Amino acid sequence: MRARWREWWQGGKYATQAEGLDFWRRYFVHVSKSAFLTGRAPATSGRAPFVADLEWLVHPEHYLRVIEGRFHEETAA
C-alpha cells in the first residue's frame, strides 16, 4: 500500500494527503462494486469464490487491472 501511495504521489496524481485519501477511498469503493473481487461471484471448478485481499489489490499488475475495470462484470470483454 505504501509503495502504491508513493508511486502515485511522486507521479503527481495527488498533491495533498487529503487528495490521496480521496483517491484511495474511490479506489476501494470501485473494488466494492466488483462481484468477483469481493467474493460475490459464483465459484468455478468446485473452488471457493475468489476474494481479493489488500496485498492482492495493491500489487502493481493487479492494481492497474482493477483500475481498468477488468474485474467488473459490466466492463468485462
Protein Blocks (a to p, Z undefined) as FASTA:
>chain_A
ZZmmmmmmmnopafbfklmmmmmmmmmmmmmmpmklnopacceehiacddddfklmmgmk
lmmmmmnopmgmklpZZ
